[in-house]
């Protein structure tokens, strides 16, 4: 049978400005079927901003009927700042911005308002909220360290030292010299309703619980890695690292006890991936990878050879989609005249959406998220999935003993969906009433009421609603960062209300049952690829349960908890999941031990409602959808409810992944961009190669502390941007020469010209895309000065500036220009490009809407580029292809001149190599990682030899 993806190219149509206005894909679910055309339409305004987007479903409807809206409609200010967005899924958003880009006032589709107040340094000091037809309340206040002796002793000057938010008050008492928080104390508010924080500190304290807060202490090494954490109950974790900064071992000391090793003997391969580790219960885990692409091929765990506890084997297609997973540690079973092998198979369409899956499941019937506990009655299952053109999973057909089949109906002009209920198909009126103005689901399974706070966070679910009497409920409270800190569950009985509560602290959960008086402390720690959990009862534990027992969890490639072991490696529980997270089979070794477990699919907590808590949203595994739109917007596609692009076997959603903070990079991020490796001065290397007409400057300029920090952030931003856009720029000669792609392929790679996520996916972009990434990285980070994306004066070029030129001289403005071949940080007075108009601007404080994650950072850093040498005609072939590319672009250029550049640096020739220092410190901002410089110099020298006939040095 022909392949599904045969004759299914990805095409794009561009306007005269080079903007992709149509993105065309072809979807085929069966190799013998005709591929269906899927057109994603994008409209741009006069400045090149994406002002309207249609997914393939709505664009097709638009050709059939009038009045079809776009999925997203944006309105920008004259300076390019987003003022208004209207989404068919997420509703209306309107922002009023200040002069420096700070949000002053915002409105949403429910009529809710949020207002922010700032101090003189543009730091937020208060957040006010107001629901429709309600009074305004102060939902959060922030206090910063003053310039006094007390702040100096604890490094608190300018740091956030007190935060009052819906969950309570958190005091940040001590900081390291790098700015890491060393000690914090959390106090909870007494009432469950959102507090109205007064101005006076004493009045704020009066809203808190009277008991002492929970204090957490942390210690860091010089590289910013956590080496110790003491939680709110005095339990201490310690972490050791290898010489290259990777975790080597971890241990835990419970309060009043000795140290227990959690993981040790950690070995890594050449790419920094874990090859082997030994858990504290003696279980050895081994990881085998494909040396060609680094994909996980085998995950093996055992206590004693050759008996395996887990032996997962993976098979991939060429694109990296998983085709099969087999656990060779499990036996072949026979039940009801079936041979059940422990292997799952997966099939995808040409858009790499999962369309078919087979595996094994428990034989007893199951609805939704309930548990399956009969390991003897097993059978094979087969699931098929059908999607509409917008990516909505509308039909799941399940063949097997369990009842997981689903039929959903999508909104006529949106991706809001509701399931049929007992054969009753929801109408469009039902769908419209089923969501609020921001796209939040109002009813879970059509019966359980869901309430939302004004920040679009799920605040309450009522599993049982009674016409007379109180309802059963589960209530959630979050801090100002959006993290859930409290979960309160109330269940009504004939005689009383049974209340239980879970409080979340760093590394610690406190579970309290008000009816029984039981208090359970749950210590959670990541130990290598696996997790460790310890249950500590305040008093005596329940019958049959060992107090302070260590429980080790083994996961699969998605992080799903598949095997739980005790301290003797005895099996507590084993699970298998269907592709979208419903439980297929669960084998409990000891039901009394396993009943306290909460982490399941993807390693996430499953609430009593059946919803999985992912951090930013809740996931419904039985409907394969999120309960509300993606708070990050359209970065993952036009369907804001779809789960991991409808490919849950290959991809995982961690909660928004690990964000990139240029001020606080993780060890893995630092390694990926090479910031800690030996440095070389590219200006000297270029001069030595005979191409620098002016010898690099030996001038030294001294920086104050504020500018030095800005230089550090700019330096890291340049390196991160270069790693995210690893293929370089298609209008740079040297990048065309060194890329792994042919020049014409760059046009195809830039077909998604709609935002930072698309640029990162394509790994390439011109100066606009490079500056967009750099601006996003800095806008999502707390900086010393506001950040601006600007256009150069008199030339088509964009870059980023740290500092406001209306208030600061050029000698104090820091230039961030990662587009050039060798991006070195410098001030505006020595720059090759003069600052022109402002395109975007952001204040000093981190703005979450600009956050980028590091999903591709490590992968890109491991890409190997072919050396386009000058032997055997390889360079001649590349030269011809670049020449053809140049001729084509020149013909399209309105000036008739070549748009290709040989732009090595962003500063004037005579200032290349200038050294910037701070008293007591010397940082080579005029140098870049050695591998970065050497790799580009090799291709640069070959390029110069072929184009100009110069001899290689």
Secondary structure, 3 states (H helix, E strand, C coil): CCCCCCCCCCEEEECCCCCEEEEEEEECCCCCCCCEEEEEEEEECCCCCEEEEECHHHHHHHCCCCCCCCCEEEEECCCCCEEEEEECCCEEEEEEECCCCCEEEEEECCCCEEEEEECCCCCEEEEEEECCCCCCEEEEEEEEECCCHHHHHCCCECCEEEEEECCEEEEEEEECCCCCEEEEEEEEECCCCCCCCCCCHHHHHCCECCCCCEEEEEEECCCCCEEEEECCCCCEEEEEECCCCCEEEEEEECCCCCEEEEEEEEEECCCCCEEEEEECCCCEEEEEECCCCCCEEEEEEEEECCEEEEEEEEEECCCCCEEEEEECCCCCEEECCEEECCEEEEEECCCCCEEEEEEEEECCCCCCCCCCCCCCCEEEEEEEEEECCCCCEEEEEEECCCCCCEEEEECCCCCCEEECECCECCCHHHHHHCECCCCCECEECCCEEEEECCCCCEEEEECCCCCCCCCCEEEEEECCCCCEEEEEEEEECCCCEEEEEEEEECCEEEEEECCCCEEEEEEEEEECCEEEEEEEECCCCCCCCCCCEEEEEEECCCCCEEEEECCCCCEEEEEEECCCCCEEEEEECCHHHHCCCCECHHHCEECCCCCEECCCCEEECCCCEECCCCCCCCCCCCCCCECHHHCCCCCCCCCCCCECCCCCCCHHHHHHHCCCCCEECHHHHHHHCCCCCCCCCCCEEEECHHHHHHHHHHHHHHHHHHHHCCCCCCCEHHHHHHCCCCCCHHHHHCCCCCCHHHHHHHCCCCHHHHHHHHHHHHHCCCCCCCEEEEEECCCCCEEEEECCCCCCCHHHCEEECCCCCCCCCEEHHHECCCEEEEEEEECCCCCHHHCCECCCHHHHHCCCCCCCCCCCCHHHHHHHHHHHHHHHHHHHCCCCCCCCECCCCCECHHHCCCEEEECCEECCCCCEEHHHHHHHHHHHHHHHHHHHCCCCC
